[in-house]
């Protein structure tokens, strides 16, 4: 209800109501305005206001979610950078451990020595002496240098 309509109605009730006369004080107490229905414009505006409120809440929820995702991405990027730096450090360490010169030094420190002369013997099947045997009848022998210690030869 607009202000001019409200004032006009109040004047109308005062003139025909309890208080009469031109010099009488204007008393607004006791005037009943509840008989009027809400104007049609307000009834049309209310659903739009509710819809605007719901849309504003949706936009604010979306913004909050975007902020949460940005914080999660920032922490993930920090973790990723830490993992990448650790990976680089491990690659460098692996390359240091695979260095042939350092491997040779470490082997000497642990007692490894260069290999001595290696004897290669032909297989008896390919020999020209007439000894021919089937592979299944040949004994299984591990290739190793003969032991010079004959004390425990029986084991």
Steps between C-alpha positions, in 0.01 A plus 500: 500500500645835403535782751247726323235224502561434868471870590183540293339204670597627844348840423182333380467296819573802718241712329228237526630328810530575865681831484319789336569863442765690309711589804493151654837328546565228252503171682616197310437254778212267431504526122474152341693446177490118503197483275709582193661222302857527382524675165533280191844643427635371834348157435682483166825628646523251788579188286761698310665606826500140624651386170766773520582392857537136393719602205719714730540208742594272209760746373648541847515120545676473164752766599570324830553174314736668252703646786519157664618346172764773457638432848509127426677564169755724672583233757516236225742718302723543804500124553569441131799736507637319805458163326666628182800631696526166684479314169781715358712435808440125468589504129829670582569244775423209266736640238770538765453139608521377140821688425752235375800664666328517839377142457856382435628686809222353716564149363871523583413624850277195552762255382401435140790451262519496123443159346804288426547299183187322392522164326239413243464129422317362202200280558564126459227465238675729254843347557674320213625206711206280422342538845136564430240473772149608531441816699267330744774251600759772576543600864397842610809696598525856632764710330762601755873507538644187658571528869861484608396386846454121489446443872121526486471365150254230606227753595 
